[in-house]
Amino acid sequence: MSFAQQLANCRVLPVIVAHDVKSTVRLAQALQNGGMRAVEITLRTPAALDSLREVKSALPGMLVAAGSVTSPEGLERALDVGVDFCVSPGTTDALLRAANEQGMPFLPGVATASEVLLGMEHGYNQFKLFPAEAVGGMQLLNSLAGPFPNARFCPTGGLSRDNFRDYLALPNVVCCGGSWMASDAMVKSGSWDEIEQLAQESMDATSG
């Protein structure tokens, strides 16, 4: 299955922050139990890399992504722990070159048409639109569809259980990223059953 097909198959990409390894593995398990096929763990905390490694080991059937990759060095660190793909909040020439050189499936972040063009110059047509709601949301995605008919997006940032289905209905959206099914408050309180239920509701909504 190609990377593009894997993204489309996910439908929803949970974005989580690793506060500690144990709770992150438990969180990923709850998301998988709820039907989620992938998880993005952001490189924002000291526990992130170890959490990526342990989630990948504990849940081999789940696609595991390193998020918030902002440099070639961050990309290399993520590769070293065995992630399936990397996600960035923005796009630079150096980051795109490094991902290509490593041969790592990569979802570069974009917020403008110029950044889409830069990504396409490096051979990319799958992008993370971030921060989606703040930069124009569905209106921007509709505007980008004309000049970039082959570009596909994973909007992330400001999406919720109330609006993500509207995004998924757009023809140039392959999946949606967000944390509405696993808020920090739920994770810190260990509300795994609630997280699993919200994950299941989200996945059920994608096929409704």
C-alpha positions as CSV (number, residue, x, y, z in Angstrom):
1,M,0.0,0.0,0.0
2,S,1.4,3.4,-1.0
3,F,1.8,6.2,1.5
4,A,-1.1,8.1,-0.1
5,Q,-3.3,5.0,0.3
6,Q,-2.3,4.6,3.9
7,L,-3.2,8.2,4.6
8,A,-6.6,7.8,2.9
9,N,-7.2,4.6,4.8
10,C,-6.6,6.4,8.2
11,R,-9.4,8.9,7.7
12,V,-8.5,10.4,11.1
13,L,-5.0,11.0,12.4
14,P,-4.9,11.5,16.2
15,V,-2.3,14.0,17.2
16,I,-1.0,13.4,20.8
17,V,1.6,14.8,23.1
18,A,3.8,12.3,25.0
19,H,3.9,13.3,28.7
20,D,5.4,9.9,29.6
21,V,6.0,6.6,27.9
22,K,3.6,4.5,29.9
23,S,0.5,6.7,29.4
24,T,1.4,7.3,25.8
25,V,1.4,3.6,25.0
26,R,-1.9,3.2,26.9
27,L,-3.4,6.1,25.0
28,A,-2.3,4.7,21.6
29,Q,-3.9,1.3,22.7
30,A,-7.2,3.0,23.5
31,L,-7.1,4.8,20.1
32,Q,-6.4,1.6,18.3
33,N,-9.1,-0.2,20.2
34,G,-11.5,2.5,19.0
35,G,-10.6,1.8,15.4
36,M,-7.9,4.4,14.8
37,R,-5.3,3.1,12.3
38,A,-2.5,5.6,12.9
39,V,-1.2,8.0,15.6
40,E,1.0,11.1,15.4
41,I,3.2,11.7,18.4
42,T,4.6,15.2,18.4
43,L,8.3,15.8,19.1
44,R,7.5,18.4,21.8
45,T,8.5,16.7,25.0
46,P,11.5,14.7,26.4
47,A,9.4,11.5,26.3
48,A,8.5,11.8,22.7
49,L,11.2,9.6,21.1
50,D,11.0,6.9,23.6
51,S,7.2,6.9,23.3
52,L,7.4,6.6,19.6
53,R,9.7,3.6,19.9
54,E,7.5,1.9,22.5
55,V,4.3,2.5,20.7
56,K,5.7,1.1,17.5
57,S,6.9,-2.0,19.4
58,A,3.7,-2.5,21.4
59,L,1.3,-1.9,18.5
60,P,2.8,-3.2,15.3
61,G,-0.4,-3.0,13.4
62,M,-0.7,0.8,13.9
63,L,1.0,3.4,11.7
64,V,3.1,5.6,14.0
65,A,4.2,9.0,12.9
66,A,6.6,11.6,14.4
67,G,4.9,15.0,14.4
68,S,6.3,18.5,14.8
69,V,9.4,17.6,12.8
70,T,11.1,21.0,12.2
71,S,14.6,20.1,11.1
72,P,16.7,17.5,9.2
73,E,18.1,16.5,12.6
74,G,14.6,15.9,14.0
75,L,13.9,13.8,11.0
76,E,16.9,11.6,11.6
77,R,16.1,11.2,15.3
78,A,12.6,10.0,14.3
79,L,14.0,7.6,11.7
80,D,16.3,6.1,14.4
81,V,13.3,5.0,16.5
82,G,11.6,3.3,13.6
83,V,8.6,5.5,12.8
84,D,6.5,4.8,9.7
85,F,6.4,8.5,8.6
86,C,7.1,12.0,9.7
87,V,4.9,15.1,9.8
88,S,6.0,18.8,9.9
89,P,4.1,21.9,10.8
90,G,5.7,23.8,8.0
91,T,7.9,23.4,4.9
92,T,11.5,24.3,4.2
93,D,13.8,23.4,1.3
94,A,16.2,21.7,3.7
95,L,13.6,19.6,5.3
96,L,12.1,18.5,2.0
97,R,15.5,17.6,0.7
98,A,16.4,15.6,3.8
99,A,13.2,13.6,3.7
100,N,13.8,12.8,0.1
101,E,17.4,11.7,0.8
102,Q,16.2,9.4,3.6
103,G,13.4,8.0,1.5
104,M,11.1,8.5,4.5
105,P,7.3,8.9,3.8
106,F,6.8,12.6,4.8
107,L,3.8,14.8,5.2
108,P,5.0,18.4,4.9
109,G,3.1,21.2,6.5
110,V,1.7,24.0,4.3
111,A,-0.4,27.1,4.9
112,T,-0.1,28.9,1.5
113,A,-0.1,28.2,-2.2
114,S,3.6,29.0,-2.3
115,E,4.4,26.3,0.1
116,V,2.4,23.8,-1.9
117,L,4.4,24.8,-4.9
118,L,7.6,24.3,-3.0
119,G,6.5,20.8,-1.9
120,M,5.5,19.9,-5.5
121,E,9.0,21.0,-6.7
122,H,10.4,18.3,-4.4
123,G,7.9,15.7,-5.7
124,Y,5.2,15.9,-2.9
125,N,1.5,16.0,-3.5
126,Q,0.3,15.0,0.0
127,F,0.4,17.8,2.6
128,K,-0.6,18.7,6.1
129,L,-2.7,22.0,6.1
130,F,-1.7,23.7,9.4
131,P,-3.1,25.4,11.3
132,A,-6.1,24.6,9.2
133,E,-8.9,26.7,10.8
134,A,-6.6,29.7,11.4
135,V,-5.4,29.9,7.8
136,G,-8.8,29.6,6.1
137,G,-10.0,26.1,6.6
138,M,-12.4,24.7,4.1
139,Q,-12.5,27.9,2.2
140,L,-8.8,27.7,1.6
141,L,-8.9,24.1,0.6
142,N,-11.6,24.8,-1.9
143,S,-9.5,27.6,-3.3
144,L,-6.4,25.4,-3.6
145,A,-8.3,22.7,-5.5
146,G,-8.4,24.8,-8.7
147,P,-4.6,25.4,-9.2
148,F,-3.5,22.2,-7.5
149,P,-5.9,19.5,-8.7
150,N,-3.5,16.7,-7.7
151,A,-2.7,17.9,-4.2
152,R,-4.3,16.2,-1.3
153,F,-4.4,17.5,2.3
154,C,-4.6,16.4,5.9
155,P,-6.1,19.5,7.6
156,T,-5.0,19.8,11.3
157,G,-5.4,22.6,13.8
158,G,-8.8,23.7,15.1
159,L,-10.7,20.6,13.9
160,S,-13.2,19.1,16.3
161,R,-15.8,16.3,16.5
162,D,-18.3,18.8,15.2
163,N,-16.5,19.9,12.0
164,F,-14.1,17.2,10.9
165,R,-16.7,15.4,8.8
166,D,-17.2,18.5,6.8
167,Y,-13.5,18.6,6.0
168,L,-13.5,14.9,5.0
169,A,-16.3,15.6,2.5
170,L,-14.0,17.8,0.5
171,P,-12.5,15.9,-2.5
172,N,-8.9,17.1,-1.8
173,V,-8.9,16.0,1.8
174,V,-7.6,12.5,2.5
175,C,-7.7,12.5,6.3
176,C,-8.1,14.9,9.2
177,G,-5.7,15.4,12.1
178,G,-6.7,16.4,15.6
179,S,-6.9,15.7,19.3
180,W,-10.6,16.0,20.0
181,M,-10.8,12.3,20.9
182,A,-7.9,12.5,23.4
183,S,-7.6,15.8,25.2
184,D,-4.9,16.4,27.7
185,A,-7.4,16.4,30.5
186,M,-8.7,12.9,29.5
187,V,-5.1,11.6,29.2
188,K,-4.0,13.0,32.6
189,S,-7.1,11.5,34.3
190,G,-6.6,8.1,32.6
191,S,-10.0,8.2,30.9
192,W,-9.1,5.4,28.5
193,D,-12.6,4.1,28.0
194,E,-13.9,7.6,27.1
195,I,-11.0,8.0,24.7
196,E,-11.8,4.7,23.1
197,Q,-15.4,5.6,22.7
198,L,-14.7,8.9,21.1
199,A,-12.2,7.3,18.8
200,Q,-14.9,4.7,17.8
201,E,-17.5,7.5,17.3
202,S,-15.1,9.4,15.1
203,M,-14.3,6.4,12.9
204,D,-18.0,5.4,12.7
205,A,-18.7,9.0,11.5
206,T,-16.2,8.6,8.6
207,S,-18.2,5.8,7.1
208,G,-21.7,7.3,7.7
